[in-house]
Amino acid sequence: MLEFTMEQRSRVPRRPGQYLAGCIAAMLLFSGVSAQLKYSISEEVNEGTVVGNIAKDLELDKSILKDRKYRIVSNDAEPFFRVNQDDGVLYVSQKIDREKVCSQSSTCLLNVKTVLENPLEVHYVVVEVLDINDHTPVFQENELRLEISESVFSGARFQLKAAKDPDSGRFSVQQYKLNQNDQFRLEVKDKGDDGKIPVLIVQKPLDRETAKKHSLVLTAMDGDKPPKTGSMNIQIHILDVNDNVPVFSSDAYSVTLRENSPLGTTVVQVNATDLDDGTNGEVIYSLGKSMNQQALNIFDINPITGDITVKGLIDYEERDKYEIEIEASDKGIAPLTTEKSVNIKIIDLNDNAPEIEVTSFSSSIPEDTRPGTTVALISVNDLDSGVNGKVICSMSEDIPFTLAPTIQDTIFSLVTKYPLDREKQSHYDLTIFAKDAGQPPLSSEKTISVVVSDVNDNRPEFVLSPYTFYLSEANEPGTSVFSVKAFDRDENDNAIISYQVGRGGKENDKLTSFLNINSETGEIVALKSFDFETLKTFQFQVVATDSGTPSLSSNVTVNVFILDQNDNAPVILHPLSSNGSAEGVEEIPRNVNAGHLVTKVRAYDADIGYNGWLLFSLQEVTDHSLFGLDRYTGQIRTLRSFTETDEAEHKLVILVKDNGNVSLSATATVIVKLVEPKEAFAASDVKSAAKDDEGNDVTFYLMITLGGVSILFIISIIVLIAMQCSKSTEYTSKYLQETNYDGTLCHSIQYRSGDKRYMLVGPRMSIGSTIVPGSHANTLVLPDRRRTSEEQQRHSERVHSGSERQRSSHPVSTQLQWFC
């Protein structure tokens, strides 16, 4: 194609030599005529190829060309063109490679300047070098090895490296083709100026057991007809097991990033998971192969954590958004890769944090404050504008306070959310968070302290309920016997407790009048000495009251059990003289045999248990060989027969003592007089012998009784220990008396307290004894066989009358007493 124009060229690209020639021509324009021709030739034409006939096209006289030195002006050592001075034809002087001469331009134009002298004429010729399809597409690698797991899903994509073709336009790479196969197909992704990118896609499930290897041929074609092609062998190795591709946790990643973010700033963390185990499930991250170099210089990704970080300067004015491609690959033998695009929007800086101001603040509120009560007003302010100045306030959810909005957007009310309880928490450090709506948001916080003041909403609580105390009788009046203790969960005056003894009932008031309680400490003092024989147990109430307004109170039941002490000495009942002294005279015949019962000393003890168990012993006797004393029964018997040399009168002093820890005792004196036997005593001797036999029988029973006492004592101790180890919460006292007397020397007194029983052990009645009313309740009397029935009757009447007097003076006594 030949174009002819007389216009002057000013925008035609030139080589360096051509620009210099142009300058020279410009200086000579004033004396010559310039004209412009345009020719087109294909690249790679042979040397000597005719480009065009300049003389003919410019209508120059061929005969004068040589004389006027018609030539090409060029600074190149080896110009691409030459002109024939004979005929004015423009020839190619060397092969022209368009890709070398115009590698960066889609249109390749070469400027040629021709000159005629005498006169000077400059003519410009533009030669367009047309591209020919002289290059074939070339892959960087002749063979590509891919490892693909057999478990990849259909549609899995593998981006391949594009082929390169130096030609331009339709002669560049236009399409890719994959050889015919059943497992894979090819998709071409158009990246605009970056060219077309082939993507290998799995279209059918792979089976390593069927085919361990697939050989594919990827062919790149340009747009010529017929097209030139370049190919690359793709060897695909199918790996076993790793059949799950990494999956990103988000369908799309779109984040914002402030400009001028420091190097190392984390933009976003992408996360992909692989359901496989072991190395097949470990995911590594990388930037996409198709990313342009500018994005690669600015962003980086941690291959382990997936953190996308800044490694270059972020300039909002230069670029306000980036789209980067992330590849997540597992560590399987044939890694699986998933691609995900991350859109990053660059924003201006939000450089002002919100300010929090607290006004109308009540630092202390009572615990009975109703929900919704305002504690403080919170004012927030942000110097930024727009969304960067919009502030959101918040607090923790697990506290009984919340922020309520007001009619003004920047003021919030701090109010109670639900009822408070000082006993659970008396102090709150409330942190108020203020965050603006900028991206990324700036925030600030402010902590205020709120004290919950106490109100009297808790009653005093006793440490124990009920209380049970054991008090020994004969306590010293005015001393502390026991104490109670209560506590109050409130504080200050609301927790100050005072104690008092509850009053209620005439009989109860009579007992509690002998008690005094310290109102501050709860220590209880007995104003009198208690007597077990008179009072064994009693119960009263203690009231604990706090000092709040109004005051609250609670009470507790106190059960007191009086413990017996050995505070009663034995009392001699026989012998007893007319003046009340424990002295008596017994007359016995001189001719009585050994073992004759002289008399029996009788005594009783008001105490119970071992404190009331009496033992007899001879303290003084004139002749130890004549008389013997039974230590349990008090019977005095002869040890041998009397002789003529024995004195006629003998004095015996008998010591009676109890078995208390500190024994108490009494003495009785018996004067034994020996008289001559008479006929009148013959019959009595026979009776005496019979009674002696009976006495021997009684002694036998007493020995059995002693063994029973020991057994009962051991059982009683075990029961008492068991009862003390498990105290009951209910105490009711019953005095239980055994009804079956088996003739032993012990009896048991049992206390019942709730479901527990307590037993005290003491002397028990013997066989043949008679229970008759006596002083201090029931009296055990052994009848004197030598007395007449009339004397026994008179004695019983005296005892009975004494018992009535004792009962009238001691109406509360329920104790059993014994006469021995």
Secondary structure as UniProt FT lines:
FT   STRAND          2..5
FT   HELIX           16..28
FT   HELIX           29..31
FT   STRAND          34..42
FT   TURN            43..44
FT   TURN            47..48
FT   STRAND          50..53
FT   HELIX           54..58
FT   HELIX           62..64
FT   TURN            65..69
FT   STRAND          71..73
FT   STRAND          81..83
FT   TURN            85..87
FT   STRAND          89..92
FT   HELIX           98..101
FT   TURN            102..104
FT   STRAND          108..116
FT   TURN            117..120
FT   STRAND          121..130
FT   STRAND          143..149
FT   TURN            150..151
FT   TURN            154..155
FT   STRAND          157..159
FT   HELIX           169..171
FT   STRAND          173..178
FT   STRAND          184..190
FT   HELIX           192..194
FT   STRAND          196..202
FT   TURN            208..210
FT   STRAND          213..222
FT   STRAND          229..239
FT   STRAND          247..248
FT   STRAND          253..258
FT   TURN            259..260
FT   TURN            263..264
FT   STRAND          266..269
FT   STRAND          272..273
FT   HELIX           278..281
FT   STRAND          283..287
FT   TURN            289..290
FT   HELIX           293..298
FT   STRAND          299..301
FT   TURN            303..305
FT   STRAND          307..310
FT   TURN            316..318
FT   STRAND          321..330
FT   STRAND          337..347
FT   STRAND          355..359
FT   STRAND          364..366
FT   TURN            367..368
FT   TURN            371..372
FT   STRAND          374..381
FT   HELIX           386..389
FT   STRAND          391..394
FT   STRAND          401..405
FT   TURN            409..410
FT   STRAND          411..416
FT   TURN            422..424
FT   STRAND          427..436
FT   STRAND          443..453
FT   STRAND          461..462
FT   STRAND          467..472
FT   TURN            477..478
FT   STRAND          480..483
FT   STRAND          486..487
FT   HELIX           492..495
FT   STRAND          497..501
FT   HELIX           506..512
FT   TURN            513..514
FT   STRAND          515..517
FT   TURN            519..521
FT   STRAND          523..526
FT   TURN            532..534
FT   STRAND          537..546
FT   STRAND          553..563
FT   STRAND          571..574
FT   TURN            578..579
FT   STRAND          583..589
FT   TURN            590..591
FT   TURN            594..595
FT   STRAND          597..600
FT   STRAND          602..604
FT   HELIX           609..612
FT   STRAND          615..621
FT   TURN            624..626
FT   STRAND          627..629
FT   TURN            631..633
FT   STRAND          635..638
FT   TURN            644..645
FT   STRAND          649..657
FT   STRAND          665..675
FT   HELIX           680..725
FT   STRAND          733..737
FT   STRAND          746..753
FT   TURN            754..755
FT   STRAND          756..763
FT   TURN            767..768
FT   STRAND          770..774
FT   TURN            775..776
FT   STRAND          777..781
FT   TURN            785..786
FT   HELIX           789..809
FT   TURN            811..812
//
